[in-house]
Amino acid sequence: MAKNAKHQKNNSKQSNKNSWLKPFLIGLTVAVIAAVLYFALNRSDSTKTAGKSNANQSANAGLARQDSYEVVGEYHHDPTAFLQGLVWHDGALYESTGSHSAGYSTLRRLEFPSGKILQSVKLSPEYFGEGLALADDRLIQITWQSKRGFVYDRETFRLLREFTYATEGWGLTYDGKNLI
């Protein structure tokens, strides 16, 4: 029993000796977090501040950067063609349109800038046309929920083959090596 009391007494001394450590570590952690937040929110970044007033920066702190733009032209587009995929090649626009209400989707080649349809092929009504990519001389068009894709000859729009995939189809692009 005496040995136990002595052990408890030593633990009590040790505990009293280190009683400042826990509050000190908590306070230090809070101070470090506060300093990091302060410097992160008030840093001077020349790429963010170029051409802007300090008042404007404060008002927009934490918001996405907004860029300006200029409309340099407007071009006619068929209002019944719901654009889903778009490719520019050799002065023409190729587009994939999707529609359930009109009962069909299309692959089209349009004259630019008139918007005149130069070539078109309709998809079967059960397919909703989505993304479009040009890979070499083939146009690859995917569909939204039917998990079907179509490969066409770019010049003739002749269907070369069909394929399936495991997900819904949305956007599509080609990086010279991979369909993405």
Backbone hydrogen bonds, N-H to C=O, Kabsch-Sander energy under -0.5 kcal/mol:
donor,donor_aa,acceptor,acceptor_aa,energy
5,A,1,M,-2.5
6,K,2,A,-2.3
7,H,3,K,-2.2
8,Q,4,N,-2.5
9,K,5,A,-2.3
10,N,6,K,-2.4
11,N,7,H,-2.3
12,S,8,Q,-2.3
13,K,9,K,-2.3
14,Q,10,N,-2.7
15,S,11,N,-2.9
16,N,12,S,-2.7
17,K,13,K,-2.7
18,N,14,Q,-1.9
19,S,16,N,-0.8
21,L,18,N,-1.4
22,K,18,N,-0.7
24,F,20,W,-2.0
25,L,21,L,-2.6
26,I,22,K,-2.3
27,G,23,P,-2.6
28,L,24,F,-2.5
29,T,25,L,-2.4
30,V,26,I,-2.4
31,A,27,G,-2.4
32,V,28,L,-2.4
33,I,29,T,-2.4
34,A,30,V,-2.5
35,A,31,A,-2.3
36,V,32,V,-2.5
37,L,33,I,-2.5
38,Y,34,A,-2.5
39,F,35,A,-2.6
40,A,36,V,-2.4
41,L,37,L,-2.3
42,N,38,Y,-1.7
45,D,43,R,-0.8
46,S,44,S,-0.6
48,K,45,D,-1.2
49,T,45,D,-1.8
50,A,46,S,-1.5
52,K,49,T,-2.3
57,Q,53,S,-1.9
58,S,54,N,-2.4
59,A,55,A,-2.0
60,N,56,N,-1.6
61,A,58,S,-0.9
63,L,60,N,-2.4
67,D,65,R,-0.5
72,V,70,E,-0.6
81,A,78,D,-1.5
82,F,80,T,-0.8
83,L,81,A,-1.2
84,Q,96,S,-3.1
85,G,96,S,-1.8
87,V,94,Y,-2.7
89,H,92,A,-2.6
92,A,89,H,-1.8
93,L,110,L,-1.8
94,Y,87,V,-3.2
95,E,108,R,-2.3
96,S,85,G,-2.6
97,T,95,E,-0.5
97,T,106,T,-2.5
98,G,82,F,-2.3
106,T,97,T,-0.7
107,L,121,V,-2.1
108,R,95,E,-2.6
109,R,119,Q,-2.5
110,L,93,L,-3.5
111,E,116,K,-2.9
112,F,91,G,-0.6
115,G,111,E,-2.7
118,L,109,R,-2.9
118,L,116,K,-0.6
119,Q,109,R,-1.4
121,V,107,L,-2.2
123,L,105,S,-3.4
127,Y,124,S,-2.5
129,G,97,T,-0.5
129,G,127,Y,-0.7
130,E,142,I,-3.0
131,G,170,W,-1.9
132,L,172,L,-0.5
133,A,140,I,-2.1
135,A,133,A,-0.6
135,A,138,R,-2.9
136,D,134,L,-0.5
138,R,135,A,-2.0
139,L,152,Y,-2.4
140,I,133,A,-3.0
140,I,138,R,-0.5
141,Q,139,L,-0.6
141,Q,150,F,-2.7
142,I,131,G,-2.2
143,T,148,R,-1.5
144,W,128,F,-2.2
149,G,163,F,-2.9
150,F,141,Q,-3.0
151,V,161,R,-2.8
152,Y,139,L,-2.9
152,Y,150,F,-0.5
153,D,158,R,-2.2
154,R,137,D,-2.7
157,F,153,D,-2.5
160,L,151,V,-3.4
161,R,151,V,-1.4
163,F,149,G,-2.2
165,Y,147,K,-1.4
169,G,143,T,-0.6
169,G,144,W,-3.0
170,W,171,G,-0.6
175,D,178,N,-2.0
180,I,173,T,-3.1
